Amino acid sequence: MNLIARLAVARRGLILALTVFVAALAALFGAGVQQHLVNGGFQNPSSESVRVDDSLARDFHTGAPNLVVIASGRGGRALDGPAVTDAANRLVARIRGFSGVVSADSYWTSGRPASLRSKDGTSGLILVRLGGNEGTYQATAKRLVPKLSDDRLDLRFTGIAQAYVEVERVSADDLLRAELIVAPITLVLLVLIFGSLAAAVVPLVVGGISVVTTTAVLQVLTELTPVSVFALNVTTALGLGLAIDYSLFVISRFRDELAAGANVGAAVRTTVRTAGKTVLFSGVTVALSLSALLVFPMYFFRSIAYGGIAVVLVAALTSVVALPAFLALLGHRVNRLDVFARFRRRTPSRFWQRLALGVMRRPVPVMTVVVTLLLLLGSPFLSATFSLADDRVLPASSPAHQAARYLRENFDAGESNPIPVLVRGVTGAEAAKALPSYAAGLSELPNVRRVDTLTGSYAGGRMVAPPTPASQRFTAGWGSRLSVVSPVEPYSPEGRALVSALRSERAAPAPVQVGGQAAQLVDTTHATGGRLPLALSIIAVTTFILLFLFTGSVLIPVKAIVLNLLSLTATFGAMVYVFQDGHLKWLVGDFVTTRMIDATMPVLMFCIAFGLSMDYEVFLLSRIREEYLRSGDNTHSVALGLEKTGRVMSAGAVLIGTVFVTFASSGLTLLKLLGVGLALAVVVDATLVRGLLVPAFMRLAGRANWWAPPLLRRLHDRFGLSEEAERVPQKPFPAAGRGADAEVVKPVI
């Protein structure tokens, strides 16, 4: 850090020129990244449901339709009339001939079954299966849908492929709107915080550099792996928020040093050695928290992890290298354009110190009340119900969502999207012998209406229709398939229970594989839950090691982990109370309520919010540690540390919360949930946790806060982040500081 500090002063022009050059290159290279991002990535690519999906397309040339066309006669033409029939048949033929289409069937080409005709008889369905993964069939839908039209037909488009196309469009609009909203609001807040317009502009510049550099990183990643469209929104907000947070911390320390009488060079060097080291440490901590997302096999998590790690490290490095160089160039001019000079108090506020002292006088009641409140706010999460993203993440005005709602209300979804069951090694004569009894047994399971297979159709334990020539589509060279028609909602508990029953059916003549939407949800929650202990272990272990190296204490890292978990309870409770149960829509903006939340959101929000909580933990501990190294007085150090960081933390929470809460204006439920949840997590952590729980806990622990067994103490002496501390005379402190922990003790750090 000493080298960086010296270079920031001596080579400030060169550092700033290189920063501008790299940022300009990154902006040019990453400008088109939006076009290369894809939606989806919520499924485990090696799961059973994905393998079934691949087999259906490859071996049976069919599969669950991912593009659904709702067609009706224009101008009152009859659905079964010759004009509509001819137009529909021509349209299906055009779809079948389009590159990337695996299969296309319709009401008119399948013998006009009632399942593909609306209840009022005005519309028929065209079910299209597009090949490839999520990114591939999304691209195919983007090319195909604009080319489908007919003067005799009114067409509406939905299905997961079309929903993904519209999610991409809405996401891009949301990102632009959020940037237009957040920049001026943030500038106003920074002016209010700093008073100086010159100081207020700097964090926005650092944030802009972080964001454009991350777009270049995402552009590189798109060449190597699929990158979720949500990665750009999340990393942009995260990069801007953290860059502002880090800049706020660095600039505040620089201004404090100037106010204390240091010259510009000395102020920059001290800022880099203290605040700069804290920012770097915080950046590494947040990055390691995000790295836990890499243990999950879904590229939705992985792409956000890659982008998030990049933007955090870029924000930290820019704040530690480029920002000090800029401050060295500005010098005392950082306080120019002071719009509140006439109104500023002559003496600094002692609010945070008085708050800390008040808490430490009554630590047990304060902890009891705050912990009880947080647990109460988190209690709604106990009733969480999970699903996967579909058209209902879109706003109600979205054409794909409106078409899907019409589909649910006017068609039998079970008939048009049955559950596929693959039976390996059962073909020919063996299939004719084994499948009837197996299919009849499946038809008796709860919530099964009918089972179609090579040997006919079965319901209620008996055959209800013999095989037809079309039944040959249920067999392939290596095995056979069955279609299980069920009336239940795939993402409901009944849908998941049916998948479990199908997979555990003991009468199967050979190994079976079950696919479909319900199976995708089961597999996704299983993959997420199965890897969650490893992700949590990574976060816990890395947090403990880093905080131990930072403080030399074994208790403070444990305290940090526990309090960070507590700070997330309100966020997880709000996730269910607002977005599952549909309360407070007037506050967060309207959205489609499904009585479920996306299964990936709790994991994503936990990793991001935990990292942000550690951000404030490190900021606070750095000043407490600095004071403790000087005085050895635990209570005095806590109060003074909170006084020196409280204003910065609260200002940072407001700023980063503002960045995230702009997501509430998003038309996408996932972004709305993520933004509101993270904003709430930041505010709760910077106020209730850092302002109340941390002082209470550290007062109760006393000198034990800084204890470590001899072996770990020696380990910290050798590898820890130690720095020289000068002892200063200790003045008498208020009553809350007296007691066993007020004794000057030799720090273990």
Beta strands, then each sheet from edge to edge (+ up, - down):
strand 1: 67-73
strand 2: 101-106
strand 3: 123-130
strand 4: 153-158
strand 5: 386-387
strand 6: 419-424
strand 7: 450-453
strand 8: 456-459
strand 9: 462-465
strand 10: 479-485
strand 11: 512-514
strand 12: 597-598
sheet 1: 2+ 3- 1+ 4-
sheet 2: 5+ 12+
sheet 3: 9+ 8- 7+ 10- 6+ 11-
end
